[in-house]
Amino acid sequence: MKQRTLNKSIEIVGIGLHKGVPVKMTLEPLEANMGIIFYRSDEGVTIPLTPEYVVDTKMATVIGKDNVVISTIEHLLSAIYAYGIDNLRIVLDNDEIPILDGSSSGFCMLIDEVGIKELPQTKKAIKIKKEVDIKVDNKFVKLKPSNHIVYDFSIDFDHPIIGEQQFRFDYTIEQYKDNISRARTFGFLHEVQYLRSIGLAQGGSLDNAIVLDDQKILNPEGLRYNDEFVRHKILDAIGDMCLLGYTMIGEYNAHAGSHHLNHLLTKELLKDPANYEIVELSEAKDKDEVKSLQMAYAKVKA
């Protein structure tokens, strides 16, 4: 198992969800052991991807440094994490990742187009050793030991279209692309109206989000999956776990989880070294973990 980056750079221009202004984003390959790094080219500020740089989790996961922020990073990170990319520089000329269609499928297509480059150095992963959880009222998120990569999520909304939903995702890249990446972000009409009144969600539309009123979905094309809502929650959670810095080997389980709870979970895990182990995925050791990840990445373009 080797570390991964992109074969070559990707450049796109899109609209940010909240400000609604164009942003140019370039994904640049990096050498081994450099990790995922964000760079605001308009401000000249580099922001490493670690939990200590998370500055807001109310509407999205937002990182920042020196009064410079980058917002709505979770959809892009979800795709990067799903493809097992370890080293990448993300360059932006504004403060939001392009929203595209509200899912991560567009980012997956871009990665497929340029392909994955394997680097000479051995891949590292973070293996969960002890169960860690965060609970707030009836909501919880947890990480627990497993030799596989599993995301198990449930939600319960008092809405006739959503209601109770649960989805268990046993990770492979092909399953991610088929069953998770196309799930779009969602919101309620009254929330959208309020956000716009305070200057947010200016780039939101039926082209990049599922919008619901009190009874129905407003998008004329309907849903991509019957349970698209809970699948998008898994998409978000995968992106948020990218802040651990390594591919996670373990099981993530949540009920009514959120960006905020995910952030607290990553901090709780990392504050005690007894909770986890950083493993090098060489052929000579960690055979269960290597086998699991080899199967997961088997069909990724190289």
MARMAR-127406 format. One record per residue (C-alpha): residue in one letter; x, y, z. Coordinates in Angstrom, 3 decimals. Layout:
// residues N
<r:A X:X Y:Y Z:Z> .
...
***
This chain:
// residues 302
<r:M X:0.000 Y:0.000 Z:0.000> .
<r:K X:1.585 Y:3.233 Z:-1.199> .
<r:Q X:0.757 Y:6.877 Z:-0.544> .
<r:R X:-1.341 Y:8.603 Z:-3.193> .
<r:T X:-1.706 Y:11.923 Z:-4.941> .
<r:L X:-3.101 Y:13.063 Z:-8.293> .
<r:N X:-1.405 Y:12.371 Z:-11.621> .
<r:K X:-1.652 Y:16.064 Z:-12.494> .
<r:S X:-3.327 Y:19.288 Z:-11.398> .
<r:I X:-7.055 Y:19.969 Z:-11.735> .
<r:E X:-8.442 Y:23.491 Z:-12.142> .
<r:I X:-12.127 Y:24.428 Z:-11.982> .
<r:V X:-14.259 Y:27.529 Z:-11.445> .
<r:G X:-17.526 Y:27.256 Z:-9.545> .
<r:I X:-19.908 Y:29.080 Z:-7.250> .
<r:G X:-19.669 Y:29.124 Z:-3.475> .
<r:L X:-22.827 Y:28.044 Z:-1.640> .
<r:H X:-23.085 Y:30.909 Z:0.835> .
<r:K X:-21.579 Y:33.964 Z:-0.854> .
<r:G X:-22.701 Y:32.941 Z:-4.330> .
<r:V X:-19.545 Y:34.344 Z:-5.940> .
<r:P X:-17.200 Y:32.573 Z:-8.385> .
<r:V X:-14.162 Y:30.825 Z:-6.957> .
<r:K X:-11.259 Y:29.273 Z:-8.822> .
<r:M X:-9.907 Y:26.091 Z:-7.270> .
<r:T X:-6.790 Y:24.149 Z:-8.245> .
<r:L X:-5.928 Y:20.713 Z:-6.872> .
<r:E X:-2.164 Y:20.236 Z:-7.038> .
<r:P X:-0.230 Y:16.966 Z:-6.528> .
<r:L X:2.190 Y:16.864 Z:-3.603> .
<r:E X:5.052 Y:14.582 Z:-2.667> .
<r:A X:4.785 Y:11.950 Z:0.085> .
<r:N X:4.252 Y:12.812 Z:3.760> .
<r:M X:3.025 Y:16.348 Z:2.993> .
<r:G X:-0.638 Y:15.706 Z:3.753> .
<r:I X:-3.655 Y:17.748 Z:2.662> .
<r:I X:-2.974 Y:21.498 Z:2.630> .
<r:F X:-5.238 Y:24.442 Z:1.764> .
<r:Y X:-3.872 Y:27.691 Z:0.342> .
<r:R X:-5.747 Y:30.981 Z:-0.125> .
<r:S X:-3.910 Y:32.507 Z:-3.099> .
<r:D X:-5.717 Y:35.845 Z:-2.700> .
<r:E X:-4.509 Y:36.159 Z:0.903> .
<r:G X:-1.214 Y:34.275 Z:0.785> .
<r:V X:-2.233 Y:32.066 Z:3.725> .
<r:T X:-1.671 Y:28.312 Z:4.060> .
<r:I X:-4.067 Y:26.372 Z:6.318> .
<r:P X:-3.140 Y:22.795 Z:7.289> .
<r:L X:-5.983 Y:20.302 Z:7.502> .
<r:T X:-6.077 Y:19.450 Z:11.208> .
<r:P X:-8.817 Y:19.759 Z:13.862> .
<r:E X:-7.039 Y:22.686 Z:15.564> .
<r:Y X:-7.740 Y:24.897 Z:12.525> .
<r:V X:-11.505 Y:24.266 Z:12.529> .
<r:V X:-13.138 Y:27.604 Z:13.350> .
<r:D X:-16.836 Y:26.983 Z:12.635> .
<r:T X:-19.160 Y:23.986 Z:12.262> .
<r:K X:-22.642 Y:25.519 Z:12.324> .
<r:M X:-23.579 Y:25.310 Z:8.635> .
<r:A X:-20.503 Y:23.529 Z:7.258> .
<r:T X:-16.976 Y:22.615 Z:8.286> .
<r:V X:-14.860 Y:25.780 Z:8.137> .
<r:I X:-11.113 Y:26.027 Z:8.712> .
<r:G X:-9.174 Y:29.223 Z:9.274> .
<r:K X:-5.922 Y:30.906 Z:10.261> .
<r:D X:-4.874 Y:34.542 Z:10.680> .
<r:N X:-8.486 Y:35.697 Z:10.124> .
<r:V X:-8.601 Y:33.896 Z:6.764> .
<r:V X:-11.145 Y:31.100 Z:6.355> .
<r:I X:-12.112 Y:28.374 Z:3.894> .
<r:S X:-15.696 Y:27.140 Z:4.112> .
<r:T X:-17.744 Y:24.113 Z:3.038> .
<r:I X:-14.744 Y:21.822 Z:2.691> .
<r:E X:-16.523 Y:18.559 Z:3.522> .
<r:H X:-17.803 Y:17.503 Z:0.064> .
<r:L X:-14.402 Y:17.872 Z:-1.598> .
<r:L X:-12.667 Y:16.195 Z:1.333> .
<r:S X:-15.148 Y:13.326 Z:1.192> .
<r:A X:-14.088 Y:12.553 Z:-2.378> .
<r:I X:-10.378 Y:12.999 Z:-1.579> .
<r:Y X:-10.704 Y:10.678 Z:1.423> .
<r:A X:-12.725 Y:8.129 Z:-0.540> .
<r:Y X:-10.007 Y:7.857 Z:-3.183> .
<r:G X:-7.325 Y:7.367 Z:-0.558> .
<r:I X:-5.448 Y:10.534 Z:-1.545> .
<r:D X:-2.857 Y:11.335 Z:1.123> .
<r:N X:-1.039 Y:14.360 Z:-0.303> .
<r:L X:-2.643 Y:17.329 Z:-2.056> .
<r:R X:-2.580 Y:21.144 Z:-2.116> .
<r:I X:-5.959 Y:22.833 Z:-2.575> .
<r:V X:-5.540 Y:26.387 Z:-3.889> .
<r:L X:-8.476 Y:28.835 Z:-3.777> .
<r:D X:-8.891 Y:32.504 Z:-4.654> .
<r:N X:-11.911 Y:32.960 Z:-2.365> .
<r:D X:-13.252 Y:31.574 Z:0.907> .
<r:E X:-15.482 Y:28.703 Z:-0.248> .
<r:I X:-15.082 Y:25.398 Z:-2.062> .
<r:P X:-17.274 Y:25.336 Z:-5.214> .
<r:I X:-20.583 Y:23.677 Z:-4.363> .
<r:L X:-21.044 Y:22.022 Z:-7.806> .
<r:D X:-24.305 Y:20.022 Z:-7.610> .
<r:G X:-24.334 Y:19.757 Z:-3.805> .
<r:S X:-22.777 Y:16.280 Z:-3.767> .
<r:S X:-19.223 Y:14.982 Z:-4.256> .
<r:S X:-19.823 Y:13.227 Z:-7.602> .
<r:G X:-18.353 Y:16.112 Z:-9.606> .
<r:F X:-15.126 Y:15.914 Z:-7.614> .
<r:C X:-15.036 Y:12.142 Z:-8.185> .
<r:M X:-15.343 Y:12.685 Z:-11.950> .
<r:L X:-12.485 Y:15.188 Z:-11.895> .
<r:I X:-10.261 Y:12.768 Z:-9.967> .
<r:D X:-11.155 Y:9.931 Z:-12.358> .
<r:E X:-10.279 Y:12.165 Z:-15.307> .
<r:V X:-6.686 Y:12.826 Z:-14.211> .
<r:G X:-6.129 Y:9.583 Z:-12.309> .
<r:I X:-4.270 Y:8.623 Z:-9.150> .
<r:K X:-0.481 Y:8.573 Z:-8.800> .
<r:E X:1.088 Y:6.179 Z:-6.331> .
<r:L X:4.168 Y:7.465 Z:-4.535> .
<r:P X:7.132 Y:5.336 Z:-3.397> .
<r:Q X:6.475 Y:5.790 Z:0.330> .
<r:T X:4.274 Y:3.433 Z:2.347> .
<r:K X:0.759 Y:4.589 Z:3.109> .
<r:K X:-0.148 Y:5.314 Z:6.719> .
<r:A X:-3.537 Y:4.916 Z:8.357> .
<r:I X:-5.073 Y:5.727 Z:11.720> .
<r:K X:-6.426 Y:2.576 Z:13.337> .
<r:I X:-9.061 Y:2.996 Z:16.025> .
<r:K X:-7.983 Y:1.122 Z:19.173> .
<r:K X:-10.642 Y:2.179 Z:21.705> .
<r:E X:-14.251 Y:3.257 Z:21.355> .
<r:V X:-14.675 Y:7.026 Z:21.556> .
<r:D X:-18.023 Y:8.791 Z:21.472> .
<r:I X:-19.687 Y:12.184 Z:21.784> .
<r:K X:-23.290 Y:12.395 Z:23.016> .
<r:V X:-25.574 Y:15.419 Z:23.149> .
<r:D X:-29.184 Y:14.749 Z:24.162> .
<r:N X:-30.409 Y:12.004 Z:21.810> .
<r:K X:-27.635 Y:12.609 Z:19.261> .
<r:F X:-24.333 Y:10.764 Z:19.165> .
<r:V X:-21.270 Y:10.057 Z:17.037> .
<r:K X:-18.698 Y:7.390 Z:17.806> .
<r:L X:-15.630 Y:5.619 Z:16.486> .
<r:K X:-14.898 Y:2.022 Z:17.410> .
<r:P X:-12.306 Y:-0.609 Z:16.464> .
<r:S X:-12.706 Y:-2.643 Z:13.276> .
<r:N X:-10.406 Y:-4.038 Z:10.576> .
<r:H X:-12.756 Y:-2.526 Z:7.995> .
<r:I X:-13.888 Y:0.986 Z:7.099> .
<r:V X:-17.573 Y:1.280 Z:7.983> .
<r:Y X:-19.964 Y:4.230 Z:8.249> .
<r:D X:-23.329 Y:3.522 Z:9.882> .
<r:F X:-25.678 Y:6.497 Z:10.177> .
<r:S X:-29.309 Y:7.032 Z:11.182> .
<r:I X:-31.518 Y:10.126 Z:11.138> .
<r:D X:-35.037 Y:10.950 Z:12.301> .
<r:F X:-36.728 Y:14.066 Z:10.898> .
<r:D X:-40.283 Y:15.129 Z:11.614> .
<r:H X:-41.017 Y:15.471 Z:7.910> .
<r:P X:-43.231 Y:13.229 Z:5.737> .
<r:I X:-40.553 Y:12.805 Z:3.040> .
<r:I X:-37.603 Y:12.071 Z:5.348> .
<r:G X:-38.779 Y:10.427 Z:8.574> .
<r:E X:-36.468 Y:7.715 Z:9.920> .
<r:Q X:-33.609 Y:6.590 Z:7.676> .
<r:Q X:-30.577 Y:4.393 Z:8.274> .
<r:F X:-27.722 Y:3.369 Z:6.001> .
<r:R X:-24.660 Y:1.190 Z:6.614> .
<r:F X:-21.768 Y:1.718 Z:4.239> .
<r:D X:-18.930 Y:-0.840 Z:4.121> .
<r:Y X:-16.360 Y:1.130 Z:2.220> .
<r:T X:-14.983 Y:0.516 Z:-1.247> .
<r:I X:-14.338 Y:3.256 Z:-3.772> .
<r:E X:-16.803 Y:1.794 Z:-6.267> .
<r:Q X:-19.510 Y:1.574 Z:-3.595> .
<r:Y X:-18.734 Y:5.154 Z:-2.600> .
<r:K X:-19.187 Y:6.407 Z:-6.143> .
<r:D X:-22.388 Y:4.411 Z:-6.669> .
<r:N X:-24.079 Y:4.778 Z:-3.286> .
<r:I X:-22.728 Y:7.883 Z:-1.532> .
<r:S X:-21.104 Y:10.420 Z:-3.872> .
<r:R X:-24.316 Y:11.425 Z:-5.694> .
<r:A X:-26.268 Y:12.240 Z:-2.504> .
<r:R X:-26.905 Y:15.995 Z:-2.335> .
<r:T X:-27.008 Y:18.394 Z:0.566> .
<r:F X:-30.508 Y:19.325 Z:1.685> .
<r:G X:-32.391 Y:22.038 Z:3.532> .
<r:F X:-35.834 Y:23.351 Z:4.289> .
<r:L X:-37.406 Y:26.312 Z:2.530> .
<r:H X:-37.888 Y:28.320 Z:5.722> .
<r:E X:-34.208 Y:27.796 Z:6.588> .
<r:V X:-33.097 Y:28.893 Z:3.126> .
<r:Q X:-35.211 Y:32.028 Z:3.387> .
<r:Y X:-33.721 Y:32.855 Z:6.793> .
<r:L X:-30.138 Y:32.204 Z:5.630> .
<r:R X:-30.598 Y:34.482 Z:2.656> .
<r:S X:-31.969 Y:37.195 Z:4.917> .
<r:I X:-28.656 Y:37.191 Z:6.811> .
<r:G X:-26.503 Y:37.056 Z:3.688> .
<r:L X:-25.915 Y:33.294 Z:3.484> .
<r:A X:-26.976 Y:30.617 Z:0.959> .
<r:Q X:-26.665 Y:33.204 Z:-1.825> .
<r:G X:-25.370 Y:30.527 Z:-4.207> .
<r:G X:-27.922 Y:27.899 Z:-3.209> .
<r:S X:-30.499 Y:26.715 Z:-5.739> .
<r:L X:-32.445 Y:23.650 Z:-6.796> .
<r:D X:-29.415 Y:22.834 Z:-8.976> .
<r:N X:-27.145 Y:22.252 Z:-5.984> .
<r:A X:-29.392 Y:21.223 Z:-3.075> .
<r:I X:-32.545 Y:19.325 Z:-2.215> .
<r:V X:-35.055 Y:21.853 Z:-0.881> .
<r:L X:-38.191 Y:20.835 Z:1.013> .
<r:D X:-41.233 Y:22.767 Z:2.173> .
<r:D X:-43.448 Y:21.423 Z:4.966> .
<r:Q X:-44.830 Y:18.578 Z:2.852> .
<r:K X:-42.783 Y:17.881 Z:-0.262> .
<r:I X:-39.543 Y:18.165 Z:-2.224> .
<r:L X:-39.391 Y:21.240 Z:-4.443> .
<r:N X:-36.830 Y:19.822 Z:-6.884> .
<r:P X:-38.746 Y:18.799 Z:-10.038> .
<r:E X:-36.427 Y:15.827 Z:-10.707> .
<r:G X:-37.034 Y:14.327 Z:-7.263> .
<r:L X:-34.501 Y:12.237 Z:-5.359> .
<r:R X:-31.488 Y:10.300 Z:-6.612> .
<r:Y X:-31.980 Y:7.679 Z:-3.871> .
<r:N X:-35.059 Y:7.041 Z:-1.730> .
<r:D X:-32.842 Y:7.622 Z:1.312> .
<r:E X:-30.653 Y:10.344 Z:-0.206> .
<r:F X:-30.784 Y:12.360 Z:3.029> .
<r:V X:-29.005 Y:9.850 Z:5.248> .
<r:R X:-26.562 Y:8.988 Z:2.479> .
<r:H X:-25.542 Y:12.644 Z:2.296> .
<r:K X:-24.964 Y:12.597 Z:6.046> .
<r:I X:-22.471 Y:9.764 Z:5.459> .
<r:L X:-20.841 Y:11.769 Z:2.657> .
<r:D X:-20.377 Y:14.661 Z:5.094> .
<r:A X:-19.057 Y:12.395 Z:7.842> .
<r:I X:-16.422 Y:10.896 Z:5.543> .
<r:G X:-15.271 Y:14.420 Z:4.688> .
<r:D X:-15.148 Y:15.428 Z:8.331> .
<r:M X:-13.079 Y:12.348 Z:9.250> .
<r:C X:-10.481 Y:13.536 Z:6.731> .
<r:L X:-9.359 Y:15.935 Z:9.469> .
<r:L X:-7.816 Y:12.965 Z:11.289> .
<r:G X:-4.972 Y:13.288 Z:8.775> .
<r:Y X:-4.939 Y:9.654 Z:7.677> .
<r:T X:-7.276 Y:7.058 Z:6.232> .
<r:M X:-9.306 Y:5.747 Z:9.164> .
<r:I X:-9.527 Y:2.020 Z:9.825> .
<r:G X:-12.494 Y:1.505 Z:12.105> .
<r:E X:-16.241 Y:1.974 Z:12.328> .
<r:Y X:-17.997 Y:5.320 Z:12.481> .
<r:N X:-21.507 Y:5.169 Z:13.931> .
<r:A X:-23.922 Y:8.063 Z:14.400> .
<r:H X:-27.487 Y:9.065 Z:15.082> .
<r:A X:-28.400 Y:12.623 Z:14.072> .
<r:G X:-24.723 Y:13.503 Z:13.810> .
<r:S X:-23.492 Y:16.888 Z:12.595> .
<r:H X:-20.346 Y:18.732 Z:11.565> .
<r:H X:-20.072 Y:20.044 Z:15.108> .
<r:L X:-20.282 Y:16.597 Z:16.712> .
<r:N X:-17.848 Y:15.182 Z:14.145> .
<r:H X:-15.362 Y:17.916 Z:15.032> .
<r:L X:-15.693 Y:17.134 Z:18.735> .
<r:L X:-15.213 Y:13.436 Z:17.918> .
<r:T X:-11.948 Y:13.967 Z:16.048> .
<r:K X:-10.627 Y:16.105 Z:18.908> .
<r:E X:-11.689 Y:13.522 Z:21.500> .
<r:L X:-9.998 Y:10.695 Z:19.602> .
<r:L X:-6.715 Y:12.530 Z:19.078> .
<r:K X:-6.332 Y:13.889 Z:22.613> .
<r:D X:-5.389 Y:10.442 Z:23.981> .
<r:P X:-2.789 Y:8.366 Z:22.060> .
<r:A X:-4.240 Y:5.216 Z:23.649> .
<r:N X:-7.346 Y:5.665 Z:21.460> .
<r:Y X:-5.575 Y:5.076 Z:18.165> .
<r:E X:-2.456 Y:3.860 Z:16.409> .
<r:I X:-0.747 Y:5.234 Z:13.298> .
<r:V X:0.113 Y:2.172 Z:11.211> .
<r:E X:2.276 Y:1.836 Z:8.108> .
<r:L X:0.488 Y:-0.417 Z:5.658> .
<r:S X:3.421 Y:-2.535 Z:4.546> .
<r:E X:2.984 Y:-6.029 Z:3.181> .
<r:A X:4.961 Y:-7.466 Z:6.091> .
<r:K X:2.548 Y:-6.441 Z:8.820> .
<r:D X:-0.994 Y:-5.229 Z:9.472> .
<r:K X:-2.253 Y:-7.827 Z:6.991> .
<r:D X:-5.934 Y:-7.435 Z:7.863> .
<r:E X:-5.819 Y:-3.681 Z:7.385> .
<r:V X:-3.808 Y:-3.967 Z:4.156> .
<r:K X:-6.248 Y:-6.514 Z:2.738> .
<r:S X:-9.226 Y:-4.331 Z:3.630> .
<r:L X:-7.764 Y:-1.256 Z:1.956> .
<r:Q X:-6.479 Y:-3.173 Z:-1.074> .
<r:M X:-10.016 Y:-4.401 Z:-1.689> .
<r:A X:-11.414 Y:-0.912 Z:-1.155> .
<r:Y X:-9.021 Y:0.717 Z:-3.627> .
<r:A X:-8.856 Y:-2.165 Z:-6.120> .
<r:K X:-10.692 Y:-0.417 Z:-8.955> .
<r:V X:-9.375 Y:3.112 Z:-8.542> .
<r:K X:-7.695 Y:4.428 Z:-11.696> .
<r:A X:-3.930 Y:4.748 Z:-11.433> .
***
